[in-house]
């Protein structure tokens, strides 16, 4: 819960999701002030055990970052008494979010149609792997599976010629789909405010991530007949790499005409970019491999810090390539208070990331720490008339 008013204050969400897709969605909604009750089986969300060894069983690092602001209740939904608690919560909820496959959720008695009789205004968000109606419908899906199915794992082969597909080293499909699910919940809630009607919403990870990836990578296949191959040429160009410096690597992204001219002037070869094959944005895009190769040839002349100083003065977009651990001491994030130090009731000193979006009309939220398994079971059972 947040300290002070928040946009979703008073919105009650029952969260029957696990791992990343659903919890990332409800994390975002918690950051907006919604009351999220995380319903977990007796063994807990399996992602509680993901990552480095935890100080306390079930309080792994990924759980700590994905489930702040939520309350945890342990329910065995196959047991009548626990199912009754769940029904009581849903009767009083605005949104029910789950990632249980269709037949299984129906068998448990929590399909949307049956719940609508108890709560006509209920919004049900089904976080699923693949959309209904297709041959993949009902199949299980995790991030790696979706990266493979969408072709994301193959883009690296276009870049370096290595025939082995590779995953992006992030649970990117899960988190992208989680953002789609949060958007869906907010849109459905606004629709209910306008009409009074709840609804069932399906959020398929495969389709969500396909749209996300192919917004630019549909490329030549956008037209019929195709005017070129699938894959945005600039992003799969092997020369599109961080540039070497005297002591590391740097990302430099000239874009406008003036930026290209300024960059090559600073690099010490101002005439290179003035050749006819680079005369306009279309020609530069067509011949960008030559531009990148020339930049890579020239950037080792200075250190990363020296390049940052002159490029920043010239207003050319650039940033050093950092080791991931260095982000914890990034000067910008330190000054903006992005990483917050706090004391967890059971885990001691911890670091959390504050919500990245600031709303000028509202105070920044202060989220409760990630809950211990079943931490709020007694509280919630008592609230819904079935005390332990």
C-alpha positions as CSV (number, residue, x, y, z in Angstrom):
1,X,0.0,0.0,0.0
2,X,1.1,3.6,-0.5
3,X,1.5,6.4,1.9
4,X,-1.0,9.1,1.0
5,X,-3.4,9.2,-1.9
6,X,-2.6,7.3,-5.1
7,X,-4.4,6.9,-8.4
8,X,-5.6,3.3,-7.7
9,X,-6.2,3.7,-4.0
10,X,-9.2,1.7,-3.1
11,X,-8.9,-0.6,-6.1
12,X,-8.9,-4.2,-4.9
13,X,-7.1,-6.8,-6.9
14,X,-6.9,-10.6,-6.2
15,X,-3.7,-11.9,-7.7
16,X,-3.4,-15.6,-8.5
17,X,-0.3,-15.4,-10.5
18,X,3.2,-16.7,-10.1
19,X,6.8,-16.5,-11.5
20,X,7.2,-13.2,-13.5
21,X,4.5,-12.4,-16.1
22,X,1.6,-11.9,-13.7
23,X,3.6,-10.7,-10.7
24,X,5.3,-8.0,-12.8
25,X,1.9,-6.8,-13.9
26,X,0.5,-6.6,-10.3
27,X,3.8,-5.0,-9.1
28,X,3.1,-2.1,-11.5
29,X,-0.5,-1.8,-10.2
30,X,0.7,-1.9,-6.6
31,X,3.0,1.0,-7.4
32,X,-0.1,2.9,-8.5
33,X,-1.7,2.3,-5.1
34,X,-3.9,-0.8,-5.7
35,X,-4.5,-3.2,-2.9
36,X,-3.0,-6.4,-4.2
37,X,-3.7,-9.7,-2.4
38,X,-1.2,-12.3,-3.6
39,X,-2.9,-15.8,-3.3
40,X,-0.3,-18.5,-3.0
41,X,-0.5,-22.3,-2.6
42,X,0.8,-23.9,0.6
43,X,4.3,-24.2,-1.0
44,X,4.2,-20.6,-2.2
45,X,5.0,-19.1,-5.6
46,X,7.8,-21.2,-7.0
47,X,9.7,-18.0,-7.9
48,X,10.2,-17.3,-4.2
49,X,13.1,-19.8,-4.5
50,X,14.7,-18.3,-7.6
51,X,18.1,-16.7,-7.5
52,X,20.9,-16.6,-5.0
53,X,20.4,-18.3,-1.6
54,X,18.0,-16.3,0.5
55,X,18.5,-15.3,4.1
56,X,15.1,-16.8,4.8
57,X,13.5,-19.7,2.9
58,X,11.1,-18.4,0.3
59,X,12.4,-14.9,0.3
60,X,14.7,-15.1,-2.7
61,X,15.9,-11.9,-4.5
62,X,13.5,-12.1,-7.4
63,X,10.5,-12.4,-5.1
64,X,11.8,-9.4,-3.2
65,X,11.8,-7.2,-6.3
66,X,8.6,-8.5,-7.9
67,X,6.2,-8.5,-5.0
68,X,6.6,-5.3,-3.1
69,X,3.4,-3.6,-2.0
70,X,1.4,-6.9,-1.9
71,X,-0.2,-8.9,0.9
72,X,0.3,-12.7,0.9
73,X,-2.4,-15.2,1.8
74,X,-1.9,-19.0,1.6
75,X,-4.9,-20.9,0.3
76,X,-5.4,-24.4,-1.0
77,X,-8.1,-23.8,-3.5
78,X,-9.0,-27.5,-3.7
79,X,-10.1,-27.3,-0.1
80,X,-13.7,-26.0,0.4
81,X,-12.9,-23.7,3.3
82,X,-10.0,-22.0,1.4
83,X,-12.0,-21.8,-1.8
84,X,-14.7,-20.0,0.2
85,X,-12.2,-17.4,1.3
86,X,-11.2,-16.9,-2.3
87,X,-14.8,-16.5,-3.4
88,X,-15.4,-14.0,-0.7
89,X,-12.3,-12.0,-1.8
90,X,-13.4,-12.0,-5.4
91,X,-17.0,-11.0,-4.5
92,X,-15.4,-7.8,-3.1
93,X,-12.7,-7.3,-5.7
94,X,-12.5,-5.1,-8.7
95,X,-10.0,-7.2,-10.6
96,X,-9.0,-10.9,-10.6
97,X,-5.7,-11.6,-12.3
98,X,-4.5,-15.2,-12.8
99,X,-2.2,-17.3,-14.9
100,X,-3.9,-20.7,-14.5
101,X,-4.7,-22.5,-17.7
102,X,-8.4,-22.3,-18.8
103,X,-9.6,-25.8,-18.0
104,X,-7.8,-25.8,-14.7
105,X,-9.3,-22.5,-13.5
106,X,-12.7,-23.6,-14.6
107,X,-12.3,-26.9,-12.6
108,X,-11.4,-24.9,-9.5
109,X,-14.6,-22.9,-9.9
110,X,-13.0,-19.6,-10.7
111,X,-13.8,-19.2,-14.4
112,X,-15.0,-15.7,-15.4
113,X,-18.6,-16.8,-16.2
114,X,-19.2,-18.4,-12.9
115,X,-17.6,-15.5,-11.0
116,X,-19.6,-13.0,-12.9
117,X,-22.7,-14.3,-11.1
118,X,-21.1,-13.4,-7.8
119,X,-19.7,-10.1,-8.9
120,X,-21.2,-8.7,-12.1
121,X,-18.7,-5.9,-12.3
122,X,-15.6,-8.1,-12.0
123,X,-12.7,-7.7,-14.4
124,X,-10.8,-11.0,-15.0
125,X,-7.4,-10.7,-16.5
126,X,-6.1,-14.1,-17.8
127,X,-2.3,-14.1,-18.2
128,X,-1.8,-16.9,-20.7
129,X,1.0,-18.2,-23.0
130,X,-0.9,-18.3,-26.3
131,X,-4.2,-16.8,-27.4
132,X,-7.3,-18.9,-27.6
133,X,-8.4,-20.4,-30.9
134,X,-5.0,-21.3,-32.3
135,X,-3.1,-24.6,-32.3
136,X,-0.8,-23.4,-29.4
137,X,-3.8,-22.6,-27.2
138,X,-3.4,-24.2,-23.8
139,X,0.3,-24.8,-24.1
140,X,2.5,-23.8,-21.2
141,X,4.9,-20.9,-21.9
142,X,7.9,-19.4,-20.2
143,X,10.1,-16.6,-21.3
144,X,12.6,-18.8,-23.1
145,X,9.8,-20.5,-25.0
146,X,8.4,-17.2,-26.1
147,X,11.7,-15.9,-27.2
148,X,12.1,-19.0,-29.3
149,X,8.6,-19.0,-30.7
150,X,8.7,-15.3,-31.8
151,X,12.1,-15.6,-33.5
152,X,13.7,-13.3,-30.9
153,X,16.3,-15.9,-30.2
154,X,17.3,-16.0,-33.9
155,X,18.1,-12.3,-34.3
156,X,21.5,-12.7,-32.9
157,X,22.4,-15.1,-35.7
158,X,21.7,-12.4,-38.2
159,X,24.1,-10.1,-36.4
160,X,27.2,-12.2,-36.0
161,X,26.6,-15.2,-38.3
162,X,26.9,-17.7,-35.4
163,X,24.2,-20.3,-36.3
164,X,23.3,-20.9,-32.7
165,X,20.2,-19.0,-31.6
166,X,20.5,-17.2,-28.2
167,X,18.2,-15.8,-25.7
168,X,18.2,-12.1,-24.7
169,X,19.8,-12.2,-21.2
170,X,16.6,-10.9,-19.5
171,X,13.2,-12.3,-18.9
172,X,12.1,-9.7,-21.5
173,X,9.0,-11.5,-22.8
174,X,7.6,-12.1,-19.3
175,X,8.0,-8.4,-18.4
176,X,6.8,-7.0,-21.7
177,X,3.6,-9.2,-21.4
178,X,3.3,-8.0,-17.8
179,X,3.2,-4.4,-18.9
180,X,0.5,-5.3,-21.5
181,X,-1.5,-7.0,-18.7
182,X,-1.2,-3.9,-16.5
183,X,-2.4,-1.8,-19.4
184,X,-5.3,-4.2,-20.0
185,X,-6.3,-4.0,-16.3
186,X,-6.3,-0.2,-16.3
187,X,-8.2,0.0,-19.6
188,X,-10.9,-2.5,-18.5
189,X,-11.2,-0.6,-15.2
190,X,-11.8,2.7,-17.0
191,X,-14.4,0.9,-19.2
192,X,-16.2,-0.3,-16.1
193,X,-16.2,3.2,-14.6
194,X,-17.8,4.5,-17.8
195,X,-20.3,1.6,-18.4
196,X,-20.6,-0.3,-15.1
197,X,-19.7,-3.5,-16.9
198,X,-16.9,-6.0,-16.0
199,X,-15.3,-8.2,-18.6
200,X,-12.9,-11.1,-19.2
201,X,-9.6,-10.1,-20.8
202,X,-7.0,-12.4,-22.3
203,X,-3.4,-11.3,-22.4
204,X,-1.4,-13.9,-24.4
205,X,2.4,-13.6,-24.0
206,X,3.1,-14.9,-27.5
207,X,1.0,-12.4,-29.3
208,X,2.1,-9.5,-27.0
209,X,5.8,-10.2,-27.5
210,X,5.4,-10.7,-31.2
211,X,3.9,-7.3,-31.5
212,X,6.6,-5.8,-29.3
213,X,9.4,-7.4,-31.4
214,X,8.0,-6.8,-34.9
215,X,7.0,-3.2,-34.4
216,X,10.3,-2.4,-36.1
217,X,11.4,-5.9,-37.3
218,X,8.4,-6.5,-39.6
219,X,10.3,-4.1,-41.8
220,X,10.1,-5.0,-45.5
221,X,7.3,-7.5,-44.9
222,X,5.1,-4.6,-43.9
223,X,4.2,-4.3,-47.5
224,X,2.6,-6.8,-49.9
225,X,4.5,-7.9,-51.8
226,X,7.4,-7.4,-49.4
227,X,9.9,-4.7,-50.3
228,X,12.6,-6.4,-48.3
229,X,13.3,-9.0,-45.6
230,X,12.0,-9.2,-42.1
231,X,14.4,-7.5,-39.7
232,X,15.2,-3.8,-39.2
233,X,18.5,-3.5,-41.1
234,X,20.2,-1.1,-38.7
235,X,19.6,-3.3,-35.6
236,X,20.8,-6.5,-37.2
237,X,23.8,-4.8,-38.8
238,X,27.0,-6.6,-37.5
239,X,28.7,-3.2,-37.2
240,X,26.1,-1.9,-34.8
241,X,28.2,-2.6,-31.7
242,X,29.6,-0.5,-28.9
243,X,32.7,1.3,-30.1
244,X,36.1,0.6,-28.5
245,X,37.9,3.3,-26.7
246,X,41.4,3.5,-25.2
247,X,40.2,2.0,-22.0
248,X,36.8,0.5,-22.6
249,X,33.7,0.8,-24.8
250,X,31.2,3.5,-25.5
251,X,27.8,3.8,-27.2
252,X,27.6,6.8,-29.7
253,X,24.3,7.4,-31.6
254,X,24.4,10.3,-34.0
255,X,21.0,10.6,-35.6
256,X,20.3,14.1,-37.0
257,X,22.5,15.6,-39.8
258,X,24.2,17.9,-37.4
259,X,25.0,15.0,-35.0
260,X,26.7,13.1,-37.7
261,X,28.8,16.1,-38.8
262,X,29.7,16.9,-35.2
263,X,30.7,13.3,-34.4
264,X,33.1,12.9,-37.3
265,X,34.5,16.3,-36.7
266,X,35.3,15.2,-33.1
267,X,36.6,11.9,-34.4
268,X,39.1,13.7,-36.5
269,X,37.8,12.9,-40.0
270,X,35.2,15.6,-40.8
271,X,35.2,14.9,-44.5
272,X,34.2,11.2,-44.2
273,X,30.6,11.8,-43.5
274,X,30.3,14.4,-46.3
275,X,30.7,11.8,-49.1
276,X,27.7,11.5,-51.5
277,X,26.7,8.1,-50.1
278,X,25.9,9.8,-46.7
279,X,24.1,12.8,-48.1
280,X,20.7,12.2,-46.5
281,X,19.1,10.0,-43.8
282,X,18.0,7.4,-46.3
283,X,21.5,7.0,-47.8
284,X,23.1,7.0,-44.3
285,X,20.8,4.2,-43.2
286,X,21.6,2.3,-46.4
287,X,25.3,2.7,-45.9
288,X,25.4,2.7,-42.1
289,X,27.9,-0.2,-42.0
290,X,30.5,2.1,-43.5
291,X,29.8,4.8,-40.9
292,X,30.0,2.4,-38.0
293,X,33.2,0.9,-39.3
294,X,34.8,4.3,-39.6
295,X,33.7,5.2,-36.1
296,X,35.1,2.0,-34.7
297,X,38.4,2.8,-36.4
298,X,38.7,6.2,-34.8
299,X,37.3,5.9,-31.3
300,X,40.3,4.0,-29.8
301,X,42.2,7.3,-29.9
302,X,40.7,8.6,-26.6
303,X,39.5,7.2,-23.3
304,X,35.8,6.7,-22.6
305,X,35.8,9.7,-20.2
306,X,37.5,11.9,-22.8
307,X,34.9,10.9,-25.4
308,X,32.0,11.5,-23.0
309,X,33.3,15.0,-22.2
310,X,33.6,16.1,-25.9
311,X,30.5,14.3,-27.1
312,X,28.3,15.7,-24.3
313,X,29.6,19.2,-25.0
314,X,28.7,18.7,-28.7
315,X,25.2,17.3,-27.8
316,X,25.9,14.0,-29.4
317,X,24.0,11.1,-27.6
318,X,26.5,8.8,-26.0
319,X,27.0,6.8,-22.8
320,X,29.8,4.5,-21.6
321,X,29.3,0.7,-21.6
322,X,29.1,-0.3,-18.0
323,X,29.6,-3.5,-16.1
324,X,26.1,-4.4,-14.8
325,X,27.2,-4.1,-11.1
326,X,28.2,-0.5,-11.7
327,X,24.6,0.5,-12.2
328,X,24.2,0.4,-8.4
329,X,26.5,3.4,-8.1
330,X,25.4,5.3,-11.2
331,X,25.6,9.0,-10.3
332,X,22.3,9.9,-12.0
333,X,20.3,7.1,-10.3
334,X,22.0,8.0,-7.0
335,X,21.0,11.7,-7.3
336,X,17.4,10.8,-8.3
337,X,17.0,8.3,-5.5
338,X,16.2,5.4,-7.8
339,X,17.8,2.7,-5.6
340,X,16.4,2.9,-2.1
341,X,17.9,1.3,1.0
342,X,15.4,-0.1,3.5
343,X,15.1,-2.6,6.4
344,X,12.9,-5.6,5.7
345,X,11.2,-7.2,8.8
346,X,12.8,-10.6,8.2
347,X,15.6,-10.0,5.6
348,X,17.4,-7.0,7.1
349,X,19.1,-4.4,5.0
350,X,17.9,-4.5,1.4
351,X,17.9,-2.4,-1.8
352,X,14.7,-1.7,-3.8
353,X,14.1,0.2,-7.0
354,X,11.5,3.0,-6.7
355,X,8.8,3.2,-9.3
356,X,10.5,5.0,-12.3
357,X,7.5,7.2,-13.2
358,X,6.8,10.4,-11.2
359,X,3.4,11.9,-11.1
360,X,3.5,15.6,-10.4
361,X,0.1,15.7,-8.7
362,X,0.8,12.8,-6.3
363,X,3.5,11.9,-3.8
364,X,5.9,9.1,-4.7
365,X,4.6,5.8,-3.3
366,X,6.1,4.0,-0.4
367,X,5.5,0.3,-0.9
368,X,5.3,-2.2,1.8
369,X,8.2,-4.8,1.5
370,X,7.7,-8.1,-0.2
371,X,5.6,-10.3,2.0
372,X,6.7,-13.5,3.7
373,X,4.7,-16.5,2.6
374,X,1.2,-16.3,4.1
375,X,2.2,-13.2,6.2
376,X,-1.3,-11.8,5.9
377,X,-3.4,-15.0,5.9
378,X,-4.9,-14.5,9.4
379,X,-5.7,-10.8,8.6
380,X,-7.4,-11.7,5.3
381,X,-9.3,-14.7,6.7
382,X,-10.6,-12.5,9.5
383,X,-11.6,-9.7,7.0
384,X,-13.6,-12.2,5.0
385,X,-15.4,-13.9,7.8
386,X,-13.5,-17.1,8.0
387,X,-10.9,-16.7,10.8
388,X,-8.2,-19.4,11.3
